[in-house]
Amino acid sequence: MKVMPTAITDVFILEPQVFGDSRGFFLESFNQKMFQETTGLTVSFVQDNHSRSAKSVLRGLHYQIRQPQGKLVRVVRGAVFDVAVDIRRSSPTFGQWIGVELTEDNHRQLWVPPGFAHGFYVLSDSADFLYKTTDYYFPELDRSLFWADPSISISWPVEIGTQPLVSAKDATAPKLSEAEVFS
């Protein structure tokens, strides 16, 4: 497993070793020991999630307050532009974001640590998005941050002449200045 640092110290791009030939490929998508050795992090995952989204769907920016979730995310079909936003007020990178393209072909994964808002935009006709979480989902703790907040200024790769398809919750989410964030 290759670990690539990003501009935000706590966020990593992971690239598994892929063994392929004319029959297809094999990769190890997660190995606790290797994850700990390569990232220096000890995590326990308690839940796996799978979502399928159509082209131009934008999900996010989501996070869970008081019981934050770390997420290890990947795409097994299609392609997305995946984003993590630091919403830890005491962090030197508060309000900054990382974006990376995750595809079924590049097999990359993104580690989104607790204390970050997370979202993605679907680039392909559809995408199957898988993620492991370090805490369970609690609907009463679920929060959203406005995906188009100009103070964060995420460069979403939205095609000219199109609008992202977002949920009602995400369309009316608060901006960073009004959102409940981590201390």
Beta strands, then each sheet from edge to edge (+ up, - down):
strand 1: 2-5
strand 2: 12-15
strand 3: 18-21
strand 4: 24-27
strand 5: 47-54
strand 6: 58-64
strand 7: 71-77
strand 8: 79-86
strand 9: 97-103
strand 10: 109-112
strand 11: 116-122
strand 12: 126-133
strand 13: 142-144
sheet 1: 1+ 2- 10+ 7- 12+ 5-
sheet 2: 3+ 4-
sheet 3: 9+ 8- 11+ 6- 13+
end
